[in-house]
Amino acid sequence: MAWIASLFQDGCDYARLEGENVNVLTGSSGAPYLEVGFNGYREPIYYPDEEMYEVRFTDACVEYSGVPIDWNWKLAKIFAFFSLVFGGGGALFLWFSSCFVFGPGTWRWAGYEVFAASIFQCFAFLWFNNAMCKGDNKCSFFFGSKSDIVAALLWLISAVAIFTKYPVPAPKTVESGPDPNVEIPVAGAGNRKMAFGEPQLAAPTNPSGEIS
C-alpha cells in the first residue's frame, strides 16, 4: 500500500503554489494559484458560470520555464527516487514471502530496506525549501505530498512490524498409518475385498484337518 501511495501522483500535483511566481510561470494570466510538482505544473481554468478557478486533472503537465531549479529541488528528486527503489524492493520481498520461506537475517534486511524507504520519503520534503517557494511565494501541501506522507508512515509501520515479528514457518506434518479407505483383495473370497481393520475370517477346513 505504501508503494502504491507513493506512485499515486502525476508529477505536477505535489503542492499548491501561491504568490509572484504564479505570474512568472503563466505570464500574468490572473490565476490565483498553480498546482506544481517535481517535473511540471498545472494551471487552473476560470469558469464564469461558477465564478471560480478549477484545475482539470486531465490536462497535461506544463514544463517549467523561468524558475531556477536549485539544489533543494534536485536533492528532493533524488530522495524521492531512492524511496521508490527501496520501497519497491521491500514490497516485492513482502509479496514473495507469502510463497517462499526466508531466514531471520534476510527478513531483517528487508526491514532495513523498508525503513530506508521511509527515511528517503521524508527527505523528499526538502523540495518545499526550494527557491520557487521562498520570498512572497507560498507552497502548501497538496495531493502528491499528502500521498507521500501516507507512504512514509506506512513504510515506517511496516519496518517496525518486520523488526518486531518474524513469521516462523509452520512445519509440514505427514500423517502415518494405513488409509482406512484402501481395500485389499481377500484370497479365496472371489471378488470380495477387505478394508483395513476388518477381521479376517479363517479359511474353512475339512474333517481331515486340511484346509480346503
RANORNOR-V567688 format. One line per field, one symbol per residue. ss: DSSP state (H for helix, E for strand, L for the rest). phi: phi as a letter, one per 40 degrees, with the letter a starting at -180 (. if undefined). burial: I if it has 16 or more other C-alpha atoms within 10 Angstrom, else O. A space follows every 50 residues. Layout:
# RANORNOR-V567688
ss=???
phi=???
burial=???
This chain:
# RANORNOR-V567688
ss=LHHHHHHLLLLLLLEEEELHHHHHHHLLLLLLLEEELLLLEEELEEELLL LEEELLLLLLLELLLLLLLLHHHHHHHHHHHHHHHHHHHHHHHHHHLLLL LLLHHHHHHHHHHHHHHHHHHHHHHHHHHLHHHLLLLEEEELHHHHHHHH HHHHHHHHHHHHHHLLLLLLLLLLLLLLLLLLEEELLLLLLLEEELLLLL LLLLELLLLLEL
phi=.cccccccabgbbcabcbhcccccccggcgccabcbacbaabccbcbccc facacccccccbccagbcccccccccccccccccccccccccccccccbb bbccccccccccccccccccccccccdcccccccgcbbbbcbdccccccc ccccccccccccccbbccccccbbcbhcccccbbcbcgbgccbbccgccc ccccbcdcgccc
burial=OIIOIIOOIIIIIIIIIIIIIIIOIIOOOOIOIIIIIIOIIIIIOOOOOO OOOOOOOOOOIOOIOOOOOOOIIIIIIOIIIIIIIIIIIIIOIIOOOOOO OIOOOOIIOIIIIIIIIIIIIIIIIIIIOIIIIOOOOIIOIIIIIOIIII IIIIIIOIIOOIIOOOOOOOOOOOOOOOOOOOOOOOOOOOOOOOOOOOOO OOOOOOOOOOOO
